């Protein structure tokens, strides 16, 4: 691979001189070599091996000029904006101009073998293998950093509620973690405007010491302050959740009621808050409510299989992309299987490896694979988008009087 630059550049690109422009070829070539050769980085806790999964880190450490790295970064980031996880194929696709061989869909085992092939770190591979053994078509994977010393994989059946703790309540209670077993649930399709509307309910809750979750579109400051102060003073176990009027929460009421079994209190149904909140038949129940690190999760004893199945049917019939995204998010939040992978903050390369594996695996499962001559396997969706972007990249380079001459590995 080589990069040729004419001695005289147009005025608009005169700042690109022969000292900083030619090394972009070596940068691209070295990125391609990541697939064949192990690269090493010396860290406090030992030597770490690098591969395609650590592409951005490798580019940042490369000896090329900042200008060359910036130009290449722009190309890589454009790839990932289109298809997350596709940037690592940019050098290979740029270097290979021949038409690929289409293979198509493959088994999950083959998808795993391909996805893990670019992972160089042995510990990362062990974590990924454990993760793969727990994967299923219904699993929702969350990759997080943590203060733990070792990586941890947790599997839960929690449901995620897209509501948030009321901000004033959260501030008064100092964002305390909350865990309730068998809390009762009240769902209000409206705004609690005064303490007077819920005063009788609060007196009852104070006497019974029962745990309550209130879901409403919003709360007057007086209401939030009263609930927060009494919660902190251990006089009330009432937690106000706010779901607002955002487009993403347009179907929140239906999902919340499906999960808890509550009947919404709504003026559209002739309800008033002061009466509806004391109606025992309108209340629902959860097996568990948990709030920690700004994340709300719950467990339900209700059978949601039919409800989720109906949402999936709607998703399959929906043609508008924005509505498809809303339905997908609802299904994801209600999915019964959730895998949480916690990676130590000190091990950033492992986080990169696991993130790369998840994206690559999903891309292969969703779109299938093809084979590039003199390179190997690439997910079909990644190839289609990266080919367009690298063609534009090549064109842009030529417009500043440069020419990329590439050859496959």
Secondary structure, DSSP 8 states (H G I E B T S, - for coil): -EEEE-SS--GGGTTS-TTTSTHHHHHHHHHHHTTTS-EEEEETTEEEEE-GGGHHHHHHHSSS-HHHHHHHHHHHHHHHHHSTT-GGGHHHHHH--S--EEEE---HHHHHHHHHTT---HHHHHHHHHHHHH--TT-EEEEEEES-SS-EEEEE--EE---EE-HHHHHHTTT--EEEES-EEEEEESEE--GGGTHHHHHHHHHH---EEEEESEE-HHHHHHHHHHHHTTS--EEEEE-TT-GGGTTHHHHHHHHH----EEGGGT--HHHHTT-GGG-EE-SEEEEETTEEEEE--S--HHHHHHHHHHHHH---HHHHHHHHHHHHHH-S-EEEEEEETT-HHHHHHHHHHHHHHHHHHHH-EEEETTTEEEEHHHHHHHHHHHHHHHHHHHHTTEEEE----
